[in-house]
């Protein structure tokens, strides 16, 4: 079993999203359209899998263990995911050199940051306070395995709760993976550099939220 808790597994995904976004912005500033396309695909691939993984594994746990409050939090999170999925779907029709492409990427991240912060500050700590350490690690493993089976692209009209989401996802995933074969992803060298940088990153959601609140 993985030694990571559910919180650690989810936070690691969040850090990867932020890193891929930073790599995209660097490519954009350098005027490297091909690199922009590679990092945007890596970012959207990660976000799509992460969102469905949470909807299948994490949110049902919140509903089960946190009662009515858990259902409210899960419904709110699903609603926020829906906005992100719609932006990702719009992105599919755009090209990296389009002005709207960069704008849509930023809309995705503007939606994700507060959503991810809420999960790290509120949702996951509440859940882990009422489940055992073993249950948390088991959920982390289940989340990781689920991400390997789910769609890698956005499907905003698909159900966002199991079991129907799981069934639709199993049908959509193979089609998405065929599309991925023809898409450009970061090279092994680029990913190795990014993974090395990831080891030194630690986005502090609570500090970021406090700073944002103080600035208003």
Beta strands, then each sheet from edge to edge (+ up, - down):
end
